[in-house]
């Protein structure tokens, strides 16, 4: 198995969230997600979950 490169892991997974309504990915600050001020570009929803790491 290949080793995990920290720079690549940060680029792929840091501050990336998935909309619970339309499943589109969005990069946003975690604080904005927790406050509920970030909204989805595609559907306008405000509920997100962190992207799952494979």
N, CA, C and O atoms as CSV, one atom per row, in Angstrom:
chain,resi,resn,atom,element,x,y,z
A,1,UNK,N,N,0.832,-1.180,0.000
A,1,UNK,CA,C,0.000,0.000,0.000
A,1,UNK,C,C,0.877,1.244,0.000
A,1,UNK,O,O,1.967,1.267,0.572
A,2,UNK,N,N,0.379,2.243,-0.640
A,2,UNK,CA,C,1.090,3.514,-0.678
A,2,UNK,C,C,0.856,4.269,0.628
A,2,UNK,O,O,-0.179,4.116,1.277
A,3,UNK,N,N,1.821,5.069,0.987
A,3,UNK,CA,C,1.652,5.877,2.193
A,3,UNK,C,C,0.785,7.083,1.873
A,3,UNK,O,O,0.736,7.543,0.732
A,4,UNK,N,N,0.108,7.586,2.885
A,4,UNK,CA,C,-0.758,8.736,2.687
A,4,UNK,C,C,0.063,10.012,2.805
A,4,UNK,O,O,0.746,10.232,3.805
A,5,UNK,N,N,-0.008,10.833,1.795
A,5,UNK,CA,C,0.733,12.091,1.765
A,5,UNK,C,C,-0.138,13.154,2.428
A,5,UNK,O,O,-1.268,13.381,1.993
A,6,UNK,N,N,0.371,13.815,3.480
A,6,UNK,CA,C,-0.452,14.800,4.199
A,6,UNK,C,C,-0.958,15.946,3.329
A,6,UNK,O,O,-2.084,16.408,3.512
A,7,UNK,N,N,-0.147,16.407,2.392
A,7,UNK,CA,C,-0.584,17.512,1.532
A,7,UNK,C,C,-1.753,17.086,0.645
A,7,UNK,O,O,-2.685,17.860,0.428
A,8,UNK,N,N,-1.703,15.878,0.142
A,8,UNK,CA,C,-2.787,15.392,-0.715
A,8,UNK,C,C,-4.054,15.151,0.098
A,8,UNK,O,O,-5.155,15.443,-0.370
A,9,UNK,N,N,-3.910,14.627,1.299
A,9,UNK,CA,C,-5.070,14.386,2.150
A,9,UNK,C,C,-5.750,15.707,2.529
A,9,UNK,O,O,-6.978,15.787,2.568
A,10,UNK,N,N,-4.956,16.732,2.806
A,10,UNK,CA,C,-5.521,18.037,3.148
A,10,UNK,C,C,-6.246,18.633,1.949
A,10,UNK,O,O,-7.306,19.241,2.103
A,11,UNK,N,N,-5.688,18.466,0.764
A,11,UNK,CA,C,-6.309,19.017,-0.438
A,11,UNK,C,C,-7.640,18.330,-0.742
A,11,UNK,O,O,-8.587,18.982,-1.183
A,12,UNK,N,N,-7.718,17.035,-0.514
A,12,UNK,CA,C,-8.925,16.296,-0.861
A,12,UNK,C,C,-10.026,16.364,0.190
A,12,UNK,O,O,-11.207,16.348,-0.154
A,13,UNK,N,N,-9.652,16.438,1.477
A,13,UNK,CA,C,-10.645,16.271,2.524
A,13,UNK,C,C,-10.802,17.447,3.487
A,13,UNK,O,O,-11.784,17.483,4.228
A,14,UNK,N,N,-9.882,18.404,3.509
A,14,UNK,CA,C,-9.964,19.486,4.478
A,14,UNK,C,C,-11.034,20.490,4.051
A,14,UNK,O,O,-11.010,20.995,2.929
A,15,UNK,N,N,-11.964,20.770,4.948
A,15,UNK,CA,C,-13.052,21.726,4.732
A,15,UNK,C,C,-13.944,21.369,3.551
A,15,UNK,O,O,-14.488,22.261,2.901
A,16,UNK,N,N,-14.104,20.077,3.260
A,16,UNK,CA,C,-15.003,19.650,2.190
A,16,UNK,C,C,-16.227,19.012,2.834
A,16,UNK,O,O,-16.104,18.111,3.664
A,17,UNK,N,N,-17.394,19.478,2.451
A,17,UNK,CA,C,-18.644,18.987,3.013
A,17,UNK,C,C,-19.582,18.595,1.889
A,17,UNK,O,O,-19.446,19.069,0.761
A,18,UNK,N,N,-20.545,17.721,2.203
A,18,UNK,CA,C,-21.507,17.224,1.227
A,18,UNK,C,C,-22.897,17.635,1.677
A,18,UNK,O,O,-23.263,17.466,2.840
A,19,UNK,N,N,-23.658,18.171,0.753
A,19,UNK,CA,C,-25.033,18.580,1.046
A,19,UNK,C,C,-25.877,17.330,1.304
A,19,UNK,O,O,-25.800,16.353,0.558
A,20,UNK,N,N,-26.673,17.371,2.357
A,20,UNK,CA,C,-27.520,16.222,2.685
A,20,UNK,C,C,-28.741,16.132,1.786
A,20,UNK,O,O,-29.386,15.086,1.723
A,21,UNK,N,N,-29.065,17.208,1.095
A,21,UNK,CA,C,-30.246,17.219,0.241
A,21,UNK,C,C,-29.925,16.755,-1.185
A,21,UNK,O,O,-30.617,15.893,-1.727
A,22,UNK,N,N,-28.869,17.331,-1.794
A,22,UNK,CA,C,-28.594,17.029,-3.205
A,22,UNK,C,C,-27.255,16.328,-3.426
A,22,UNK,O,O,-26.917,16.021,-4.570
A,23,UNK,N,N,-26.490,16.069,-2.382
A,23,UNK,CA,C,-25.218,15.331,-2.432
A,23,UNK,C,C,-24.135,16.033,-3.234
A,23,UNK,O,O,-23.245,15.370,-3.765
A,24,UNK,N,N,-24.183,17.344,-3.335
A,24,UNK,CA,C,-23.117,18.058,-4.027
A,24,UNK,C,C,-22.024,18.422,-3.020
A,24,UNK,O,O,-22.304,18.703,-1.855
A,25,UNK,N,N,-20.779,18.410,-3.489
A,25,UNK,CA,C,-19.644,18.724,-2.628
A,25,UNK,C,C,-19.409,20.225,-2.609
A,25,UNK,O,O,-19.619,20.921,-3.603
A,26,UNK,N,N,-18.965,20.709,-1.447
A,26,UNK,CA,C,-18.709,22.127,-1.291
A,26,UNK,C,C,-17.560,22.314,-0.310
A,26,UNK,O,O,-17.483,21.627,0.708
A,27,UNK,N,N,-16.685,23.233,-0.619
A,27,UNK,CA,C,-15.595,23.558,0.297
A,27,UNK,C,C,-15.971,24.818,1.061
A,27,UNK,O,O,-16.235,25.865,0.469
A,28,UNK,N,N,-15.991,24.702,2.394
A,28,UNK,CA,C,-16.355,25.832,3.242
A,28,UNK,C,C,-15.673,25.685,4.586
A,28,UNK,O,O,-15.223,24.600,4.955
A,29,UNK,N,N,-15.603,26.786,5.312
A,29,UNK,CA,C,-15.035,26.775,6.646
A,29,UNK,C,C,-15.966,25.992,7.580
A,29,UNK,O,O,-17.187,26.127,7.500
A,30,UNK,N,N,-15.393,25.185,8.450
A,30,UNK,CA,C,-16.190,24.352,9.349
A,30,UNK,C,C,-17.033,25.197,10.289
A,30,UNK,O,O,-18.118,24.779,10.694
A,31,UNK,N,N,-16.553,26.368,10.638
A,31,UNK,CA,C,-17.311,27.244,11.530
A,31,UNK,C,C,-18.602,27.725,10.854
A,31,UNK,O,O,-19.647,27.805,11.499
A,32,UNK,N,N,-18.529,28.039,9.575
A,32,UNK,CA,C,-19.724,28.484,8.850
A,32,UNK,C,C,-20.739,27.352,8.710
A,32,UNK,O,O,-21.947,27.587,8.742
A,33,UNK,N,N,-20.246,26.129,8.554
A,33,UNK,CA,C,-21.143,24.980,8.467
A,33,UNK,C,C,-21.856,24.784,9.797
A,33,UNK,O,O,-23.062,24.541,9.830
A,34,UNK,N,N,-21.110,24.890,10.893
A,34,UNK,CA,C,-21.688,24.698,12.225
A,34,UNK,C,C,-22.700,25.797,12.564
A,34,UNK,O,O,-23.725,25.527,13.189
A,35,UNK,N,N,-22.414,27.022,12.155
A,35,UNK,CA,C,-23.334,28.133,12.418
A,35,UNK,C,C,-24.569,28.078,11.536
A,35,UNK,O,O,-25.611,28.628,11.892
A,36,UNK,N,N,-24.464,27.418,10.388
A,36,UNK,CA,C,-25.585,27.336,9.463
A,36,UNK,C,C,-25.647,28.492,8.491
A,36,UNK,O,O,-26.679,28.712,7.858
A,37,UNK,N,N,-24.549,29.245,8.360
A,37,UNK,CA,C,-24.559,30.381,7.441
A,37,UNK,C,C,-24.179,29.991,6.019
A,37,UNK,O,O,-24.483,30.724,5.078
A,38,UNK,N,N,-23.518,28.849,5.848
A,38,UNK,CA,C,-23.154,28.389,4.504
A,38,UNK,C,C,-24.355,27.710,3.869
A,38,UNK,O,O,-25.089,26.975,4.530
A,39,UNK,N,N,-24.548,27.964,2.573
A,39,UNK,CA,C,-25.647,27.293,1.892
A,39,UNK,C,C,-25.156,26.680,0.594
A,39,UNK,O,O,-24.165,27.123,0.014
A,40,UNK,N,N,-25.854,25.671,0.157
A,40,UNK,CA,C,-25.492,24.910,-1.036
A,40,UNK,C,C,-25.692,25.759,-2.290
A,40,UNK,O,O,-26.683,26.480,-2.409
A,41,UNK,N,N,-24.755,25.670,-3.210
A,41,UNK,CA,C,-24.869,26.406,-4.467
A,41,UNK,C,C,-25.969,25.843,-5.357
A,41,UNK,O,O,-26.615,26.571,-6.111
A,42,UNK,N,N,-26.169,24.534,-5.254
A,42,UNK,CA,C,-27.066,23.861,-6.172
A,42,UNK,C,C,-28.538,23.931,-5.732
A,42,UNK,O,O,-29.412,24.249,-6.537
A,43,UNK,N,N,-28.804,23.634,-4.456
A,43,UNK,CA,C,-30.195,23.558,-4.011
A,43,UNK,C,C,-30.561,24.603,-2.957
A,43,UNK,O,O,-31.743,24.802,-2.679
A,44,UNK,N,N,-29.572,25.272,-2.366
A,44,UNK,CA,C,-29.857,26.283,-1.360
A,44,UNK,C,C,-30.020,25.734,0.044
A,44,UNK,O,O,-30.361,26.481,0.961
A,45,UNK,N,N,-29.782,24.428,0.232
A,45,UNK,CA,C,-29.919,23.821,1.551
A,45,UNK,C,C,-28.805,24.245,2.493
A,45,UNK,O,O,-27.756,24.724,2.062
A,46,UNK,N,N,-29.051,24.060,3.789
A,46,UNK,CA,C,-28.068,24.461,4.791
A,46,UNK,C,C,-27.608,23.313,5.664
A,46,UNK,O,O,-26.945,23.536,6.677
A,47,UNK,N,N,-27.947,22.084,5.292
A,47,UNK,CA,C,-27.533,20.912,6.071
A,47,UNK,C,C,-26.408,20.199,5.331
A,47,UNK,O,O,-26.560,19.805,4.175
A,48,UNK,N,N,-25.277,20.040,6.014
A,48,UNK,CA,C,-24.111,19.416,5.406
A,48,UNK,C,C,-23.550,18.345,6.323
A,48,UNK,O,O,-23.816,18.330,7.524
A,49,UNK,N,N,-22.773,17.454,5.738
A,49,UNK,CA,C,-22.018,16.456,6.487
A,49,UNK,C,C,-20.602,16.456,5.948
A,49,UNK,O,O,-20.379,16.840,4.801
A,50,UNK,N,N,-19.635,16.028,6.760
A,50,UNK,CA,C,-18.262,15.954,6.253
A,50,UNK,C,C,-18.161,14.873,5.180
A,50,UNK,O,O,-18.911,13.897,5.205
A,51,UNK,N,N,-17.244,15.047,4.247
A,51,UNK,CA,C,-17.034,14.048,3.206
A,51,UNK,C,C,-16.402,12.809,3.839
A,51,UNK,O,O,-15.539,12.922,4.708
A,52,UNK,N,N,-16.835,11.633,3.400
A,52,UNK,CA,C,-16.309,10.401,3.985
A,52,UNK,C,C,-14.974,10.059,3.351
A,52,UNK,O,O,-14.807,10.162,2.135
A,53,UNK,N,N,-14.034,9.655,4.173
A,53,UNK,CA,C,-12.708,9.282,3.686
A,53,UNK,C,C,-12.723,7.809,3.323
A,53,UNK,O,O,-13.190,6.969,4.093
A,54,UNK,N,N,-12.215,7.511,2.160
A,54,UNK,CA,C,-12.237,6.139,1.657
A,54,UNK,C,C,-11.153,5.300,2.270
A,54,UNK,O,O,-11.033,4.117,1.952
